[in-house]
């Protein structure tokens, strides 16, 4: 099955179980102070689960774009170096809001995987929560008993809080979960070591594909748990991993989710990607990692921009810029790409995913332009920064680089500190994070001082509230100054603010920029 067919079969199956099929929420979150990005399928339903919003549909299914690069769920360091972690990924999900619970959720998960998709039951393992007495959460006997109807007990694994108690973040809805894992190794490998022993052990071919979360609690700000008003089911199945299982390959990057993007990188660079079933040299492995990083990261960056988040120096925008700069550097160092090229992958992505996610098609030109500009900007300083880093490493005694030098790379050349850390790690070095933070705080203090403004008193020239706007009818007018004041700015020097009695100048506001023009006096011309 193609990835499109796999996604559609999931939605069709849950539509047959009376689920409302809804579109993916944006990956960028604007109205939740606890999250920057959608990191799980349940984010858009958080207020329903908490009981704050009404339940419009008690059963829902979707495929949600997710991004995991910061906070509690952060997979960035693994991306590219293994074959199954991603920054952006799709999460297939089915939901019950106060309707069905564990019995139906687990039965339907098993039915879809083994009867609809025909996955081999002998390759599947399941896990249930072992309990946590410290928080008064018991062993999940109910899930254990349900699974015994479908698999032998030796295929049911007891999981701890880390693996089998799901939480969105430090606060919010949470609960015990039951995972389904698949063993994609060869028969010979399976005969030597049981898949059961490799579950949750970071084996690239023994991976979790589906997590059934039973939302029963809310994690409060003080860390305590309280019962939710109703019990909900929140499931998430890793779309890319499911495609790997269905397309009989051993890497997510060998599925048709990524192969069109990889083919485009090969075409642009003239280099070849080899899958993990082929023998490889150390140099070829560096090329493979770089290509995986780039095709993964372009998806995250492109969809974030399409959802309205441009790269910037703060907040969510900085996260997107970091991801893109990581990809640019991998291309520069390992694929010898000295000109912008990642933007050329956007067309492939839009053609591939635009049918299901129309925003990437409608915003294709914007996304392409923004990525091209970002590439050009960083490439102008990347080579200089890398040369400086090489010099710093050469002058370093021991294996720890000065945090001040890492800050200089950040401040002067735009190197995010985690990118510098990655490059240093490749060379066998670390850096002093405390020194870096100290330099960052000094810069913030300098910035605050530079922006300090001393504002003088208003000098009144015409009494009364006589100011009016005449710009709807005319663009020029004879005016008087009604008042003025002096401003002493450390950043911009001495400035004056003036107020006019009948001005044609429209001020900035309501989504419009302020007017520009000139004020003519007998002593000269002032630019406004």
Secondary structure by P-SEA (a helix, b strand, c coil): ccaaaaaaaaaaaaaaabbbbbccccccccccccccccccccccccccccccccccccbbbbbbbbbccccccccccccccccccccbbbbbbbbbcccccaaaaaaaaaaaaccccccccccbbbbbbccccccccccaaaaaaaaaaccccccbbbbcccccccccccccccccbbbbbbbcccaaaaaacccccccccccccccccbbbbbcccccccccbbbbccbbbbbbbccaaaaaaaaacccccccccccaaaaaaaaaaccbbbbcccccccaaaaaaaaaaaaaaaaaaaaaaaaaacccccccaaaaaaaaaaaaaaaaaaccccccccccccaaaaaaaaccccccccccaaaaaaaaaaaaaaaaaacaaaaaaaaaaaaaacccccccaaaaaaaaacccccaaaaaaaaaaacccccaaaaaaaaaaaaaaaaaaabbbbbcccccccccccccccccccbbbbbbccccccccccccbbbbbbbcccccccccccbbbbbbbbbcccccccc
